[in-house]
């Protein structure tokens, strides 16, 4: 075989050891020696060139990925300041309150025929930027016009705690029930729809504790105990549970809704794809069966796209989309948002 050279690869100290070359010596012996403590290997000219090409390509890919991550982190970091602007609000309270907006709507209108502002992960206040989805306490959300709540429960020995993934949100289901019952008592012509889902536990057995909590902390007569969608007149002053867990179907089943929840937004470069999903589902809701409840999640998140950064990009598009259609006789169903502004909530309500 051809002459074998003794080569030192300078790149090894920076990028780790390259694969050792196995080549034939002058007498056909297999050589794969490396001197202890040195990044030196026996290799042929052809092997070296191929490895260097692979290394250059790898370095370029790493550089591009690193640049994307840094840019995304910088874009996300700009969303941490509390502001009220163009559909986005991550301050402590709504700009204005709309506590009685359902009062003037006819009793004969079905809940499925309404345009209803809501919040995604309603109680997700803690855990940092990667987890936080809201800043308004639940009572302020309700007074601010929100009528769809997204409640995630962890079941620990029949104790139901509020979670967003593994992060405990420093509250139990009892707090949510008390706040909603208090609001409905003070505003008896309103109704609240609440998705109830098991989160960060896999017992598949939260129906009994959910019912027990409702019996203990709510007025059972202030619940809609039926799997059929009520008229607004039937639901006034009541909490309407959307049951997103296994068990006796005594509430409206969440899986009977028409839902768009493309929540995975890996980086801020995927915003357009997320918005396309939101827009297409809103278009569908506008012309869809009015006996079906439509639910569109405008929220999204990923490791390199925090909920507040996504909302800061999506909420203005959502507001503009709705404003361009003001005055049209359409319904959009429920829209679940992160960090919605009062103007965005008001704009949704005005379609009723």
N, C-alpha and C positions, 0 to 999 in steps of 0.2 A: 504494500500500500504506500501512498505518497508520504512525503516527509511530514512529521508531526511537530507542531510548534508549542512552545510553552508560553501561555498568554495570560495576562492579567486584565480583567474586565473592570474598569473603573466604576461602571454603573452599579456593580454588585453592592457596594457599601451603602448605596442610597435606596435601592429597591429590593434588597434581599437576594439570596443566592439564585442564580439561574440554574436550570437543570444541568446536571453534569453530563458531559458528552462521553459516550462509550464508543471508542474508535479502535481500530486494529493497529497494533504496533508493527515494526518491521518484520517480526516473526509470527504475526497472526495472533499475538496475545491481546486480550481485552484490557483496555486501559480506562480507568475511571478514577484516578487518584486525585486527591486534593491535599495540598500541604496544610497541616494543622495551623490554625490561627491566621491563615491568609485566604483571600478570595481569589484563588488561583486554580485553574483546572486545565487538563489536557483537552484540546479541541482542534477541529480542523477549521480551515478558513471558511468553508461553506457553512458549517455549524454556527460559527461566530456571526457571520452576516445575517443568517436567519434569526438568531436569537436577538440580535440588535434591532432588527426590523420589528420583531414582536415587542421588544421592550419599548421602542419609540411609540408604537401604536398604543401600548398600555399606558404610557406616561401621558399621552395626549388625551386619552379617555378619562383618566383620573383628573387631569387638569380641567377638562370641560365640566365634569360632574362637580368638582370642587367649586368652580366659578358659579355654577347654577345654584348650588346650595347656599353659598355666601350671599348671592343676589336675593334669593328667596328669603333668607333670614333677615336681611336688611329691609326688604319690603314688608315683611311681617312685623318687624320691630316698630315701624312707623305707626302701627295701629294701636299702640299701647296708651296713647294720650286720650283722656276722656273728652269726647267731642259729640256734638249734635250737628249732623250735617247730611243733607241729601239722602235721606232714607236710613241712615246709620246713626245709632245713639248708644254709646256705652257709658253714659253718665248714670248717676244714682237714682234718677226719677224721670218720669215722662215730662215733656215740655208742656203738655196740657192734658187734661183728663176728659174721658168720654165714658162715664160710668153707666149711662142709661140709653145707649144707642138702639137697643132692641125694642124699647118701649113703644115706639111709634110704628113698628112693623105689624102688619095684620096677623091675627091669630091663625089664619087659615094657611099661612105659608109654611111649607115643610122645611125642616132644618137642612135638608139636602138641597134646597133651592136658595140658600143664603151664601153670601160671600163673607167669610169669617176670618179675622186675623187671629193668629196663634203664635205660640213660641215653641221652638224645638228645645228639648231638654230644659224644661221650664225652670227647674231648681238647680241648674248647674252653675254655681257661683264660685266654687273653690277648686283649686288644683292647678292654677296658673293658666297661662295663655293657651296651652295645648288642650285644655279641658273646658275652660270657662266659656259659656254660651250666652249668659244673661247677666245684667247688672241690676235690673229693677226687682225688688222683692215681689213676691207673688201678689200681695194686696195692691201694689202699685201697677202691676201688669193688668190686673182685672179692672181697676179704676181707669187705667189708660186705654181700655177698649179691647184687650185680649179676651177671647172667649174659647180658644182651644188650648188645652194644657197637655203637655207631654211628660208623664210622670213615670220614672224608672225606679223599681223597687227591688232591693235585695232581701231575700228571705233567710233570716238566721233564727232558727227555732221559732218560727211563726212571728218573729219581730220584723217589721217591714221598715227598712231604712232606705233613704233616698241616695241613689248612686248615679254617677256617670262613669261607666266602666268600673275600674277598681277604686275610684275616688269617692269616699263618703262625703256627702254634701251637708253634713252637720244638721240634719233634720230627719224626722220620721214621717211616715205617711199620715200620722195623726195631725201634724202641723198643717199639711196640705188640706186635709178634710176640714179642719177648723176654719182655715182662711176662706175656703170656698163657701162653706155654710154661712159664715159671717157676711160675706159679700151678698149672697143670695137673699139673706134675711133683710139686708139694708136696701137691696135692689130687686124686689120680687118679680119684676117684669122681665128680668134677664134670665138667661140660661147659660150653663157652662158645659162644654164637652171636654172630657178628660180621657186621654189614652192612658191605660194602665198596663205596664209591661214589667216582666221580671228582668232584672239586670244584675250581672256579676254573681249570680247563683244559678244553679241548674237543677233546682228541686222539681221543676215542672208541677209544682203543687202550691201555688199561692192563692188559689181561689178561696179556700176556706179562711185563711187569715185576712184576705182583702174584705170579704163579707163581714168578718168579725170586727175589723176596724171600722167599717162603714156603720155597722149597728151600734158600735160604742161611741163614735165621735160625730156621726151625722144623724140627722133626722131621716129615718128610713122612708118616710113619706115624701121627703124632698129628693128622692132618687127616681130616675126613670127605670123601672124594673120591667124591661121589655126588650126583645131583640129587634123590634121593628122601629123604623125611624119615625119620631113623633112630629106632629105639627108644632109650630112655635107656641101656640096657645096651650098645648098639652105639656110643654116642657118649661113653661115660665116658672121661675123660682126653683127649678130642679137641676140637679147634677146628672148629666148624661154620661155614663161610663162607656168607653169604647174598649171592649175586653180583648186585650192582646196577650192572652195566656190560656192555657188549657183549663177545662173545668165546665161545670154546668153553664149553658149559654143563657144566662138570665139577663145579660146586658147586650147591647149592640155589639156584634162581632167585628173586630177591627179588620179582619181579612175580607170583609164584604165591601170595604171601601175601595175606591179606585185611587191607588197611591203611587206617587213618584217620589222616591227617596234615594237619589244617587248621591250618597253622602261622602263617598271616597273622592277626595280631591288631593292627589299626591303632592302636587306643588302648585304654586301660583300660576304656572304656565298652563294649568288645566282648567282655568276659570271659564274660558269660552265653552268648553265641553259641558261644564256644570250648568252654565246659563242656558245653553241650548236645551238641556233636559228640562229645566224649569219652564222655559218659554213654551216648549212643545206640549207639556202637560197642562199648562194654563189655557193654551189654545184648545186643547181637547175638552177641558172642563167647560169652556165657554159655550160649546155646542153639544156637549154630552147629555146623557140621560139625566134629567133633573130629579129622578127618583133615587139616584145614586149619589152618595156623598163622595166628592172628590177631595183629595188631600195632597197638596204639593209642598214638599220640603225645599225651601230655598237655601237651607243650611248645608254646610259641608266642611270637611277638615281632613288633614293629613299630617304626617310628620313634618313636612316642609310647607304646610299651609294651615295656619292656626284658624280656629273658628272666627275670631274677630277680623282677621285679614280677608278671609273669604267673604264675610258679610259686608265688609267695607267696599268690596268690588261688586257683589251681587245686589245688595239692597238698592243702590242708585239705579241699576238697570231695571229692577223690579218696579221701582217708583215711576220711572219714565214709561215703562210698558203700560202700566195702569193709567197714567195720566193721559196717554195718547188715546185711550179707549173710554175716557169719561163721557158720560151721557148715553152710552150704548146700553141696551137692555140685555145684559149678559150677567151670568154668575160665574164665579171662579172657585166656589167651594172654600175649603179651609186652606190657609197658607201658613205654614209653620216656619218661623224665622228666628234667626239669631240677631240680637241687638237691633230690633226694629225701632224706627223713630216714630214719634207721634204723627207726623205727616203721612208716613207710609201706612200706618194703621188706619188713620182717618180716610185715606184714599180708598182702601179696601172696603171700608164700611159704606162708603158713598155709593157703591154698586147695588145696595139693597133698596 
